[in-house]
Amino acid sequence: MLRAAMEDSELDPVCLDEDEMLRAALSAWTDQTKELLQWIEGQGDAVSQSRTPKQVMALGSFCTHLVMGLKALRYSES
């Protein structure tokens, strides 16, 4: 039984590669998302000067969802 359990627990190399690819993609997404949020924050009031109030609200909602996505990813990794 122990031998069978150990054989079942061995990871398939293809799955491991896919897992590594997913981790790399999520890491890249995290970096780009943080950079985008910092850039938008750095723009300050300039962001609203060329946009309608609805566009500014939509951008704020977008930023909120990005932050929630980052937090969800962080919690999923711990």
C-alpha positions as CSV (number, residue, x, y, z in Angstrom):
1,M,0.0,0.0,0.0
2,L,2.8,2.4,0.9
3,R,4.5,1.9,-2.5
4,A,1.2,2.5,-4.3
5,A,0.6,5.7,-2.4
6,M,4.1,6.9,-3.2
7,E,3.6,6.2,-6.9
8,D,0.3,8.1,-6.9
9,S,1.9,11.1,-5.2
10,E,4.6,11.5,-7.9
11,L,4.0,14.7,-9.9
12,D,3.7,14.4,-13.7
13,P,6.4,16.5,-15.3
14,V,3.9,18.0,-17.7
15,C,1.8,19.2,-14.8
16,L,4.8,20.7,-13.1
17,D,5.8,22.6,-16.2
18,E,2.2,24.0,-16.5
19,D,2.3,24.9,-12.9
20,E,5.6,26.8,-13.4
21,M,4.2,28.5,-16.4
22,L,1.1,29.6,-14.5
23,R,3.2,30.9,-11.6
24,A,5.4,32.8,-14.1
25,A,2.4,34.3,-15.8
26,L,0.8,35.3,-12.5
27,S,4.1,36.9,-11.4
28,A,4.3,38.9,-14.6
29,W,0.7,40.0,-14.2
30,T,1.3,41.0,-10.6
31,D,4.3,43.1,-11.6
32,Q,2.5,44.8,-14.5
33,T,-0.6,45.5,-12.4
34,K,1.4,47.1,-9.6
35,E,3.2,49.2,-12.2
36,L,-0.1,50.3,-13.8
37,L,-1.6,51.2,-10.4
38,Q,1.5,53.2,-9.4
39,W,1.4,55.0,-12.7
40,I,-2.3,55.9,-12.4
41,E,-1.8,57.0,-8.8
42,G,1.2,59.1,-9.9
43,Q,-0.9,60.9,-12.5
44,G,-3.1,62.3,-9.7
45,D,-5.6,64.9,-10.9
46,A,-4.2,64.8,-14.4
47,V,-6.1,61.6,-15.0
48,S,-9.4,63.4,-14.6
49,Q,-8.6,66.4,-16.7
50,S,-9.1,64.6,-20.0
51,R,-11.9,62.3,-19.0
52,T,-15.6,62.6,-18.2
53,P,-16.8,62.0,-14.7
54,K,-18.2,58.6,-15.8
55,Q,-14.8,57.6,-17.2
56,V,-13.0,58.7,-14.0
57,M,-15.5,56.6,-11.9
58,A,-14.9,53.6,-14.2
59,L,-11.2,54.0,-13.9
60,G,-11.5,54.1,-10.1
61,S,-13.6,51.0,-10.2
62,F,-11.1,49.3,-12.5
63,C,-8.3,50.2,-10.1
64,T,-10.3,48.8,-7.2
65,H,-10.8,45.5,-9.0
66,L,-7.1,45.3,-9.8
67,V,-6.2,45.7,-6.1
68,M,-8.8,43.1,-5.2
69,G,-7.3,40.8,-7.7
70,L,-3.8,41.3,-6.3
71,K,-5.1,40.6,-2.8
72,A,-7.0,37.5,-3.9
73,L,-3.8,36.2,-5.6
74,R,-1.8,36.9,-2.5
75,Y,-4.3,35.0,-0.3
76,S,-4.4,32.1,-2.7
77,E,-0.7,31.6,-2.4
78,S,-0.5,31.6,1.4
